[in-house]
Amino acid sequence: MREFVLSVRALCKSYQMLNHSVQALKQVSFDVQKGEMLAIMGTSGSGKSTLLNILGAMDTPDSGNIILNGQEVTELLDEPKATQYRSENVGFIFQSYHLLKDLSVEDNIALPLVLKNMDETIIKKEVNGMIDALGLIEWRKHRPVELSGGQQQRVAIGRALISSPPLLLADEPTGNLDYNTSTDILVIIKNMKQSKGQSMIVVTHDAYVASQADRVLFFHDGQAVDEYVCTQDGRDLDRILAKTKAMLEEAGV
Ligand SMILES: Nc1ncnc2c1ncn2[C@@H]1O[C@H](COP(=O)(O)OP(=O)(O)OP(=O)(O)O)[C@@H](O)[C@H]1O
């Protein structure tokens, strides 16, 4: 039986400008299954970042519903509830890593557990396990500036997953990395989230990244206009590229 972790219903968001308003999201609805990796692709300005910001409680919708693990979260998206919602439910992975530059690798990874006031012995055990799984043992005392981009992204993945949030939100997680490092990072993310049964939404312009997902939603002009279910038969990339091309042609881009 399919088990949905996240249900988004009729989500709307507009931004008021000086003499007009921009409708960034128009009645967006979709579901994410437990353990599913959903990629979101789309034209520039189609509302992808707005959606991710709202799901991460960094912005509030005008209307609509977001149900995470059976809980209506649209009421939790204002501070101070938003901070608690984020720490309990969401792990973030950004293109530019967003690590704390003065903290070591192990302290960056430990941060979500420290903020939850967890017992020091448990934190140490969890962080040790994560550093080992990420292949960062020899870098554990180093600061982010001393690491390569791929290593920094591993640290960011560790920090996003350490508290086992049900939902991972990733914004162009391999956008700053070369092809081989991107492939490694995607494998790490997929294996780690799979072992914990976490769901993930990844916003990307990269069709290869999207082809590694279970499903792709295509956004245009604030709406989810198309969908592709990956088959892992080696031809997903071609089909996603073809769908992207068709969408851009239809949009006149
Ligand atoms: N803070 C804001 N104030 C005003 N308008 C905004 C704001 N944030 C986004 N918008 C507008 O909302 C629309 C959707 O923007 P959004 O950043 O979500 O698109 P996107 O799909 O992530 O684009 P891209 O792929 O170029 O990053 C755009 O028209 C954008 O100009």
Ligand as a Chemical Component Dictionary entry (heavy atoms), coordinates in Angstrom:
data_LIG
# 
_chem_comp.id                   LIG 
_chem_comp.type                 NON-POLYMER 
_chem_comp.pdbx_formal_charge   0 
_chem_comp.three_letter_code    LIG 
# 
loop_
_chem_comp_atom.comp_id 
_chem_comp_atom.atom_id 
_chem_comp_atom.alt_atom_id 
_chem_comp_atom.type_symbol 
_chem_comp_atom.charge 
_chem_comp_atom.model_Cartn_x 
_chem_comp_atom.model_Cartn_y 
_chem_comp_atom.model_Cartn_z 
_chem_comp_atom.pdbx_ordinal 
LIG N1  N1  N 0 10.528 37.663 -2.490  1  
LIG C1  C1  C 0 9.940  37.851 -3.668  2  
LIG N2  N2  N 0 9.353  39.022 -3.966  3  
LIG C2  C2  C 0 8.724  39.220 -5.137  4  
LIG N3  N3  N 0 8.640  38.283 -6.101  5  
LIG C3  C3  C 0 9.205  37.099 -5.881  6  
LIG C4  C4  C 0 9.888  36.806 -4.651  7  
LIG N4  N4  N 0 10.354 35.540 -4.709  8  
LIG C5  C5  C 0 9.981  35.065 -5.916  9  
LIG N5  N5  N 0 9.291  36.002 -6.608  10 
LIG C6  C6  C 0 8.699  35.820 -7.943  11 
LIG O1  O1  O 0 7.910  34.636 -7.915  12 
LIG C7  C7  C 0 8.074  33.902 -9.115  13 
LIG C8  C8  C 0 8.610  32.508 -8.787  14 
LIG O2  O2  O 0 9.949  32.635 -8.324  15 
LIG P1  P1  P 0 10.827 31.393 -7.872  16 
LIG O3  O3  O 0 12.117 31.936 -7.349  17 
LIG O4  O4  O 0 10.039 30.530 -6.977  18 
LIG O5  O5  O 0 11.071 30.643 -9.258  19 
LIG P2  P2  P 0 12.073 29.451 -9.614  20 
LIG O6  O6  O 0 11.272 28.455 -10.376 21 
LIG O7  O7  O 0 12.773 28.972 -8.410  22 
LIG O8  O8  O 0 13.089 30.187 -10.593 23 
LIG P3  P3  P 0 14.638 29.850 -10.957 24 
LIG O9  O9  O 0 14.645 28.514 -11.643 25 
LIG O10 O10 O 0 15.001 30.964 -11.901 26 
LIG O11 O11 O 0 15.429 29.881 -9.681  27 
LIG C9  C9  C 0 8.993  34.722 -10.012 28 
LIG O12 O12 O 0 8.185  35.496 -10.864 29 
LIG C10 C10 C 0 9.734  35.606 -9.034  30 
LIG O13 O13 O 0 10.121 36.811 -9.626  31 
# 
loop_
_chem_comp_bond.comp_id 
_chem_comp_bond.atom_id_1 
_chem_comp_bond.atom_id_2 
_chem_comp_bond.value_order 
_chem_comp_bond.pdbx_ordinal 
LIG N1  C1  SING 1  
LIG C1  N2  SING 2  
LIG C1  C4  DOUB 3  
LIG N2  C2  DOUB 4  
LIG C2  N3  SING 5  
LIG N3  C3  DOUB 6  
LIG C3  C4  SING 7  
LIG C3  N5  SING 8  
LIG C4  N4  SING 9  
LIG N4  C5  DOUB 10 
LIG C5  N5  SING 11 
LIG N5  C6  SING 12 
LIG C6  O1  SING 13 
LIG C6  C10 SING 14 
LIG O1  C7  SING 15 
LIG C7  C8  SING 16 
LIG C7  C9  SING 17 
LIG C8  O2  SING 18 
LIG O2  P1  SING 19 
LIG P1  O3  DOUB 20 
LIG P1  O4  SING 21 
LIG P1  O5  SING 22 
LIG O5  P2  SING 23 
LIG P2  O6  DOUB 24 
LIG P2  O7  SING 25 
LIG P2  O8  SING 26 
LIG O8  P3  SING 27 
LIG P3  O9  DOUB 28 
LIG P3  O10 SING 29 
LIG P3  O11 SING 30 
LIG C9  O12 SING 31 
LIG C9  C10 SING 32 
LIG C10 O13 SING 33 
# 
